[in-house]
Amino acid sequence: MSETAVPLTLVGRTDCHLCTDAKAVIETVIAAAKDSDIAIEYREVSIDDDQDFAEKYGEDIPVVLVNGNVYASHIVYEDKLAYAVLYERDRITRSKRRWWRFGS
């Protein structure tokens, strides 16, 4: 993962129509981000395969995490997700430039 790549995670399961819809939105945002040289580190997690996520979210899926924080559940909007990715990318970039203020 690049230093400024935005971690994006889809928590869902197979045979979930909302998860399929969320994945389609995410793929559109990833393609647009790639065209704009914005790095996204994307992964999918199935609650059927990951007990921690299953306990945390149960049937409250899909859940989209941006940099480990819950961004959305159930319905994902393309424009809002794109904005969240840009915001997080800028936040990550700013925190990497602050080294001179805090000494490390």
Backbone as CSV, one residue per row, in Angstrom:
resi,resn,N_x,N_y,N_z,CA_x,CA_y,CA_z,C_x,C_y,C_z
1,MET,0.842,-1.177,0.000,0.000,0.000,0.000,0.885,1.237,0.000
2,SER,0.549,2.205,-0.837,1.313,3.442,-0.861,1.037,4.223,0.419
3,GLU,1.948,5.140,0.736,1.820,5.889,1.985,0.547,6.722,2.047
4,THR,0.040,7.142,0.907,-1.165,7.970,0.907,-2.390,7.239,0.378
5,ALA,-2.307,5.932,0.214,-3.470,5.166,-0.236,-4.526,5.160,0.862
6,VAL,-5.755,5.307,0.456,-6.868,5.318,1.389,-7.378,3.888,1.554
7,PRO,-7.345,3.346,2.773,-7.881,2.016,3.009,-9.412,2.032,2.921
8,LEU,-9.959,1.154,2.097,-11.403,1.063,1.903,-11.801,-0.394,2.008
9,THR,-12.730,-0.700,2.895,-13.130,-2.083,3.142,-14.637,-2.212,3.000
10,LEU,-15.059,-3.251,2.289,-16.473,-3.605,2.198,-16.695,-4.856,3.033
11,VAL,-17.549,-4.738,4.030,-17.910,-5.877,4.873,-19.287,-6.331,4.417
12,GLY,-19.378,-7.594,4.004,-20.651,-8.102,3.505,-20.674,-9.613,3.503
13,ARG,-21.406,-10.152,2.563,-21.478,-11.600,2.382,-22.003,-11.900,0.986
14,THR,-21.842,-13.140,0.573,-22.373,-13.537,-0.728,-23.895,-13.601,-0.638
15,ASP,-24.549,-13.496,-1.760,-26.016,-13.539,-1.845,-26.683,-12.421,-1.050
16,CYS,-26.072,-11.244,-1.075,-26.619,-10.064,-0.400,-26.765,-8.988,-1.464
17,HIS,-28.013,-8.666,-1.829,-28.204,-7.707,-2.929,-27.697,-6.313,-2.586
18,LEU,-27.807,-5.893,-1.341,-27.266,-4.587,-0.956,-25.746,-4.581,-1.035
19,CYS,-25.119,-5.722,-0.722,-23.657,-5.832,-0.826,-23.221,-5.723,-2.279
20,THR,-23.975,-6.348,-3.175,-23.689,-6.266,-4.601,-23.813,-4.824,-5.092
21,ASP,-24.852,-4.140,-4.639,-25.026,-2.730,-5.012,-23.880,-1.882,-4.478
22,ALA,-23.487,-2.102,-3.219,-22.392,-1.341,-2.612,-21.092,-1.587,-3.367
23,LYS,-20.850,-2.832,-3.753,-19.625,-3.161,-4.478,-19.585,-2.442,-5.827
24,ALA,-20.711,-2.358,-6.504,-20.762,-1.655,-7.793,-20.425,-0.172,-7.614
25,VAL,-20.945,0.445,-6.571,-20.649,1.850,-6.291,-19.163,2.012,-5.986
26,ILE,-18.624,1.126,-5.156,-17.207,1.180,-4.787,-16.327,1.032,-6.016
27,GLU,-16.663,0.109,-6.902,-15.864,-0.087,-8.111,-15.870,1.155,-8.990
28,THR,-17.002,1.851,-9.065,-17.086,3.090,-9.831,-16.186,4.164,-9.217
29,VAL,-16.215,4.280,-7.891,-15.396,5.274,-7.199,-13.917,4.933,-7.352
30,ILE,-13.566,3.662,-7.256,-12.167,3.249,-7.422,-11.673,3.590,-8.827
31,ALA,-12.501,3.338,-9.839,-12.106,3.655,-11.221,-11.901,5.154,-11.398
32,ALA,-12.800,5.963,-10.845,-12.660,7.415,-10.951,-11.431,7.892,-10.192
33,ALA,-11.173,7.307,-9.047,-9.993,7.684,-8.254,-8.715,7.344,-9.010
34,LYS,-8.700,6.185,-9.638,-7.518,5.774,-10.406,-7.255,6.747,-11.541
35,ASP,-8.304,7.203,-12.214,-8.161,8.176,-13.297,-7.603,9.499,-12.788
36,SER,-7.805,9.780,-11.502,-7.321,11.033,-10.900,-6.068,10.824,-10.059
37,ASP,-5.420,9.667,-10.217,-4.200,9.340,-9.472,-4.389,9.365,-7.957
38,ILE,-5.532,8.910,-7.510,-5.809,8.775,-6.080,-5.755,7.294,-5.754
39,ALA,-4.873,6.924,-4.837,-4.675,5.507,-4.500,-5.680,5.055,-3.449
40,ILE,-6.285,3.907,-3.716,-7.201,3.274,-2.770,-6.749,1.842,-2.569
41,GLU,-6.625,1.442,-1.326,-6.303,0.057,-0.981,-7.620,-0.611,-0.595
42,TYR,-8.176,-1.380,-1.530,-9.512,-1.963,-1.350,-9.434,-3.428,-0.954
43,ARG,-10.308,-3.798,-0.029,-10.460,-5.212,0.306,-11.905,-5.492,0.669
44,GLU,-12.281,-6.736,0.473,-13.616,-7.195,0.843,-13.485,-8.217,1.953
45,VAL,-14.392,-8.144,2.898,-14.409,-9.085,4.012,-15.811,-9.664,4.104
46,SER,-15.902,-10.980,4.158,-17.191,-11.648,4.321,-17.407,-11.956,5.795
47,ILE,-18.582,-11.612,6.290,-18.859,-11.927,7.687,-18.978,-13.442,7.894
48,ASP,-19.124,-14.173,6.797,-19.154,-15.630,6.893,-17.765,-16.197,7.175
49,ASP,-16.728,-15.453,6.801,-15.355,-15.925,6.954,-14.592,-15.240,8.076
50,ASP,-15.114,-14.159,8.609,-14.397,-13.398,9.636,-15.296,-13.214,10.856
51,GLN,-15.004,-13.954,11.888,-15.829,-13.958,13.092,-15.864,-12.596,13.780
52,ASP,-14.747,-11.884,13.778,-14.714,-10.564,14.416,-15.702,-9.605,13.761
53,PHE,-15.680,-9.564,12.434,-16.619,-8.696,11.726,-18.053,-9.194,11.887
54,ALA,-18.243,-10.507,11.914,-19.582,-11.069,12.098,-20.161,-10.653,13.448
55,GLU,-19.337,-10.693,14.480,-19.811,-10.282,15.813,-20.080,-8.788,15.867
56,LYS,-19.255,-8.023,15.199,-19.376,-6.564,15.253,-20.573,-6.049,14.463
57,TYR,-20.806,-6.601,13.260,-21.833,-6.062,12.382,-23.041,-6.969,12.199
58,GLY,-22.903,-8.261,12.453,-24.032,-9.179,12.336,-24.704,-9.085,10.983
59,GLU,-25.999,-8.870,11.001,-26.770,-8.754,9.759,-26.856,-7.305,9.283
60,ASP,-26.175,-6.396,9.936,-26.198,-4.984,9.590,-25.199,-4.701,8.477
61,ILE,-25.408,-5.344,7.321,-24.474,-5.250,6.207,-25.204,-4.774,4.958
62,PRO,-24.515,-4.251,3.995,-23.078,-4.057,3.932,-22.634,-2.879,4.797
63,VAL,-21.376,-2.924,5.170,-20.740,-1.833,5.893,-19.497,-1.446,5.098
64,VAL,-19.316,-0.160,4.894,-18.137,0.346,4.199,-17.285,1.091,5.219
65,LEU,-16.026,0.680,5.309,-15.074,1.316,6.211,-14.085,2.125,5.390
66,VAL,-13.877,3.362,5.777,-12.865,4.209,5.162,-11.809,4.452,6.231
67,ASN,-10.619,3.926,5.986,-9.512,4.003,6.939,-9.907,3.429,8.299
68,GLY,-10.673,2.345,8.262,-11.052,1.647,9.483,-12.267,2.194,10.199
69,ASN,-12.790,3.315,9.728,-13.959,3.930,10.351,-15.204,3.669,9.514
70,VAL,-16.319,3.422,10.178,-17.561,3.166,9.447,-17.951,4.420,8.689
71,TYR,-18.064,4.264,7.380,-18.515,5.358,6.528,-20.011,5.217,6.247
72,ALA,-20.443,4.004,5.902,-21.845,3.793,5.533,-22.247,2.357,5.822
73,SER,-23.535,2.181,5.995,-24.080,0.821,6.069,-25.370,0.794,5.267
74,HIS,-25.658,-0.354,4.711,-26.841,-0.616,3.897,-26.770,0.027,2.513
75,ILE,-26.818,1.347,2.431,-26.827,2.018,1.137,-25.595,2.916,1.025
76,VAL,-24.897,2.802,-0.118,-23.691,3.589,-0.352,-23.946,4.498,-1.548
77,TYR,-23.678,5.777,-1.356,-23.869,6.763,-2.420,-22.518,7.112,-3.035
78,GLU,-22.483,7.082,-4.355,-21.231,7.287,-5.085,-20.577,8.634,-4.774
79,ASP,-21.341,9.710,-4.851,-20.755,11.032,-4.632,-20.255,11.206,-3.206
80,LYS,-20.993,10.707,-2.252,-20.583,10.842,-0.851,-19.361,9.984,-0.541
81,LEU,-19.294,8.787,-1.129,-18.120,7.941,-0.927,-16.896,8.585,-1.562
82,ALA,-17.049,9.150,-2.755,-15.920,9.823,-3.416,-15.423,10.974,-2.549
83,TYR,-16.331,11.740,-1.986,-15.937,12.838,-1.108,-15.215,12.304,0.135
84,ALA,-15.721,11.224,0.717,-15.084,10.647,1.909,-13.667,10.167,1.595
85,VAL,-13.477,9.585,0.420,-12.140,9.136,0.011,-11.202,10.331,-0.151
86,LEU,-11.671,11.380,-0.811,-10.851,12.590,-0.977,-10.504,13.207,0.375
87,TYR,-11.484,13.301,1.235,-11.252,13.873,2.562,-10.204,13.063,3.326
88,GLU,-10.346,11.744,3.286,-9.413,10.889,4.015,-8.018,10.942,3.399
89,ARG,-7.943,10.978,2.071,-6.644,11.106,1.410,-5.946,12.398,1.840
90,ASP,-6.697,13.492,1.869,-6.127,14.779,2.289,-5.725,14.747,3.758
91,ARG,-6.516,14.102,4.587,-6.186,13.993,6.006,-4.908,13.189,6.214
92,ILE,-4.771,12.094,5.484,-3.563,11.271,5.569,-2.352,12.073,5.100
93,THR,-2.505,12.785,4.004,-1.409,13.579,3.455,-1.000,14.685,4.425
94,ARG,-1.966,15.363,5.009,-1.656,16.425,5.982,-0.910,15.874,7.182
95,SER,-1.319,14.726,7.685,-0.663,14.176,8.874,0.775,13.776,8.572
96,LYS,1.065,13.422,7.334,2.429,13.061,6.961,3.309,14.303,6.809
97,ARG,2.708,15.462,6.536,3.488,16.693,6.384,3.735,17.391,7.712
98,ARG,3.087,16.990,8.763,3.201,17.684,10.039,4.420,17.280,10.857
99,TRP,5.258,16.468,10.339,6.396,15.983,11.121,7.222,17.126,11.689
100,TRP,7.335,18.214,10.979,8.163,19.327,11.432,7.570,20.035,12.642
101,ARG,6.272,19.945,12.838,5.637,20.580,13.982,5.796,19.768,15.260
102,PHE,5.819,18.477,15.116,5.797,17.615,16.296,7.087,16.866,16.530
103,GLY,8.068,17.076,15.681,9.392,16.516,15.925,9.618,15.095,15.474
104,SER,8.596,14.390,14.966,8.858,13.046,14.442,7.860,12.631,13.404
